[in-house]
Amino acid sequence: MPKRKQNEDVADDEDATPRKIRNDRSARKKSQRTLQEPAGADDGSGNDDVEQDEEVAQRILEDDGGSEAEDDGDEIQLAEATPMADTPSKPGKLRGRPKGRRRERTPSPPPDLPPHELYFFQNRTGANKTSSNTLPSHVLLGHDDYSAQVVAYKDPHDADIKRLVQYHKRAFNQWMFELEEGFNLCFYGYGSKRALMVDFAEHVYAQTEGSKPKIVVVNGYTPGLTMKDVLTTFSDVVLPKNEKLPAQPAAILEAILSRLNEEQQIVPFILMVNSLDHANLRKPAAQAMFAQLAAHQSVSFLATCDTPNFPLLWDLGLARQFHFLYHDATTFQPYKAENDVVEEVNALLGRSGRRLAGKDGVAYVLKSLPENARSLFRILVAEQLAMADIESNATAEGVEYRALYHKAVEEFVCSSELNFRTLLKEFHDHQMIESRKDVAGTERLIVPFRREELEAILDELV
Amino acid sequence: MEYGKAYVFQPSDIRPAKRRRVDTQGLQASWRRRREAYTKAWQAQQRAIDERLSSINAATVSEVSAFLDEAISSPQSERIPTGVILAGYGVNSHSSIVSQLARRKSADEDGRQIYVTLTSAYGANLKALLKSLIQRALRRQTGLDDDEEDPPTATARRGPRLLNYDLQLLHDYVREHKLQQIVVAFEDTEAFDSDLLSELIEMLGCWHGRIPFAFLFNIATSIDFLQQRLARAAIKCLDGRLFDLAPAGEAVEAVFDALMSSGAPLWLGPSVMSILLERQGDYIQSIDGFVDAVRYAYMSAYYANASTQCLESSENLPDDHCEALRNLESFRAYAQQMLENKELLRLKDCLESNQSLAAVTSLRITEGQRKLNDMMSALSTLRKIQEVLPNMSVSPRSSLYVQAMSGKLHGSTLLRMLLLTIRKMPSHVTVRLLEAILAADSLDTYAQGVCRQLLGELNEILGSRNDPTQPLRSEDDVQNSTLRTTVVAQKVELSKHKAALSDQDKAYTQVLGRLSEVLESYFEETLVNPKDLPFHEVFVYDLKSPHREVFMPRPRHAIERALASPHDYLDCECCEPDRGERDEATLSATQPATAVLYQLYLESGSLINASDLWQAFQAVIGDERDESQTMAHFQRALAELKYLGFVKQTRKRVDHIAKVMWRGL
């Protein structure tokens, strides 16, 4: 299986993990050596391994040469090889690799760095030389394509994941015991734990004899979730039906707690919070409210946490109130409900404009807007392009709010600031613009598209 | 349901009958009985702990209570009587003090005094604090007389309706119920905003003439610091007195006292206990946290160890339980020992008959428990001796416990030093020591008898000596011998020269020798290694494993491990790392997409080019799949990394993402 062997060797070479002797015999060095002594290849030592290595080296050389041949001359100079690009790849697939790789120029990281050293190594000045390749817009999938792919895909690990979940399910009785003993539970680990929680709720429900517990489930990841939603739902089961709720969350909590204090509760209340550490609920006030609920003896509190550093949310007092026992509930299940994949990736890569289905969507919206709105958008796009031309660094992108307003007034698009605001609001509603504060605190307006798309939009508008 | 914000859970289908049967087989079948045993054992233990804990600060509590009573009986100035409780760290110690006070008061008085606890979380401004203060005060009271429907507004006051932060409400209430004192306890004084606290104090100070307030401040730092933070005007309103609480270490000692002397059926082993102590020392935990951890040890022992059923009763043991008992390591050692002693019949009986096994088990367990109890009383004897001896510090119960349970105390330097010191004691110390030992009555009957006899002999010797003011000295005491250096043939020779000792001294030395011998043999007998006791697995719980994860989770490590070597969790054949090559898992196309991307991420620098990342990802995983399928995986993996907080958006360069976490940091 020569091909397999090659893969391994390449992987070995390019993996940053060091090995004692093998480092010396990496394919890369071999290839250099082979270059230096072209004649030596034939009368090889007879060692199979060496011969094979040389063959690999030859292949790599060819491939490198091939990919470099495709490059434009200047790009090679610009681009440095990245540590990131040092990933195992199949020799046969090298065509797609970042262009202009120059291994000799990257000092490979010293072997076996402890984590903190690695941090400083990777953050040292001048360390970050990444290529300027860009991801072509069309490769990223939209919502429809993505969900089609996800539905079509069958995970080979399905059975393993099921078995993993089964392990957790075996602990259900233990968890119930812990809850009954007055502890609260917190689950962490990689993978969505929502389904596990639902199963656990079913289990608790089925196992409890007599009056069934009242279980309230909160999905902390739901966009726009507020403490008020949580407390209102919880008060539905705690407070009598006809009681009028106060408006403030703190007051609702107060009402709930006093109600819980008043009555000797026979039926236990269970509050399950999925993603307690989600950004929606990360405010100290929200956590303090949860802690107060959790600390009450007739409330059993279950929470799942996804981020790796969630214990930092709570100080000693809060942690004491939560009274948690922690369990590792790694499930490896996809964060389907928790995470809107397409949106998140677009936001991560700064392409939130794709939400509108690209520039066609913008054109569609603009068509339905009055003339002066279209003019305003044109001005904005033109200004943004002009700004991008002037300032090469991307730190201050977009157009200043004031500047845009003055421009708009000059061109008789609007007569007052109120007018201007109304027009902008329309854009905001369709998520055609974003507004950010820059370092100095001035508001900047940005059309979240890439340069080519902006130019296309401008063409259409003019 | 998964997209709803919050909802009340409704079961999808109810099949309780079917589910019930699933878990009532195997060793867990006896869980019900064990659970009862647990409840019984822990409740006794909890009572013992509570008793000890409340007695620690009993003195302080009664002092504070007397102070408050005095403030009622002789109201002197316009200043508010203030108790400043120096609690040190430990969040909950104070609230328990206040609740102890409240309990004490409600027990012996007619409720003319009410307690309101304020924490900084109740409000960030004066209005909110006043509101919750008033609400709490009124609610507390109505909880006791419980007739009125809507207490805060339905006070029998004519006139305009008051705002809910108006202290007039409280004033009316105080008048109506003829309250003599409203105690406001500030639970976390340091956490209040200083201006806010000053304002509140001044405000309440203004009302002090109408509402009889008293304050309790719980401070963790120092009184100077409190004074510095308060405005001068606020300080003028206060008439303070300082109370000290026992330090947190004492509370741990009290818990140990309870653990050691309550005669509980279950003991905690050295390794789990040292974890608990370490955690208590390293992170500032309140004592409740420590008690919880002990409780969890009890829970795990009874839940996960089927043989704990024998602690309650060994009758009607199911067959599989007996089989489990026979598989215990200590039982095997015990069987070996029986073999060596040629007790073949007994051994055969144990192996074949479940009934006789049960009998032997319960016998051995009782014996083991008795031995451990003896060991604990030996520890308290040891502490007694240390108390009496001059220049000897008393070892904390916790460290003695851990040492003894790990079987290291016997033959330790601590014990040797102790016995050596005993041999050198002057006679007045010996008398005190013997009296203390006899009074404590913790030795076994033989040693007790010897001690009594020795005391008699000693008294005789003491009566017969010439100079009653001078205590008798032991021969072994260095003070009685002098070292002489002589030079003989150019060598220095050291020679001990004993001072002339009277006959009484010699007799006394003999007494001391016998005393130390008797103590030595006593300690040798009682300080057993718990690991040597048969069936120690049943009554000594010593597992580190659930405790560390349950109380000190390492979520970041768990996630990093899941992503870096998914095989550890999934245990699948496809992703198994090559053995022998190296320990760390290798990147492979079969791994979950997020794991692959995470490993690529680990290799990259602090800024990552998304396009290159995609290429690399495709190279690893996209062998047999079409591009859009691979892209779907890539997007999902990238989104998950972002969701977990490993990457974030960056504006520095186009199509780049920023690395946020370094593995293992």
Interface residues (C-beta under 8 A of the other chain):
Chain A: A11 D15 A16 T17 R19 T82 P83 M84 A85 D86 T87 P88 S89 K90 K93 G96 R97 P98 P114 P115 H116 L118 Y119 Q122 N123 A127 N128 T130 S131 S132 N133 T134 L135 V139 L140 L141 D145 Y146 Q149 V150 A152 Y153 D155 P156 H157 A159 D160 I161 R163 L164 N173 Q174 F177 E178 E181 F183 C186 Y188 G189 Y190 G191 R194 V198 A201 E202 H203 Y205 A206 Q207 K214 I215 V216 V217 V218 N219 T222 G224 L225 D229 V230 T232 T233 F234 D236 V237 A250 E254 S258 N261 E262 M272 A288 Q292 C305 D306 T307 P308 N309 F310 P311 L316 G317 R320 H323 L325 Y326 H327 D328 T330 F332 P334 Y335 K336 A337 E338 N339 D340 V341 V342 E344 V345 A347 L348 L349 G350 A394 T395 E397 R450
Chain B: M1 E2 Y3 G4 K5 A6 Y7 V8 F9 P11 S12 I14 R15 P16 R19 R20 D23 Q28 W31 R35 V91 N92 A121 A128 S132 Q135 R139 G143 D188 I284 S286 D288 G289 D292 R295 Y296 M299 Y303 A304 E549 V550 F551 P553 P555 R556 A558 I559 E560 A562 L563 P566 Y569 L570 D571 C572 C574 R582 E584 T586 L587 T590 P592 T594 L600 E603 S604 G605 S606 L607 I608 N609 A610 S611 D612 L613 W614 Q615 A616 F617 Q618 A619 V620 D623 E627 S628 Q629 M631 A632 H633 Q635 R636 L638 A639 E640 K642 Y643 L644 G645 V647 K648 Q649 R651 K652 R653 V654 D655 H656 I657 K659 M661 W662 R663 G664 L665
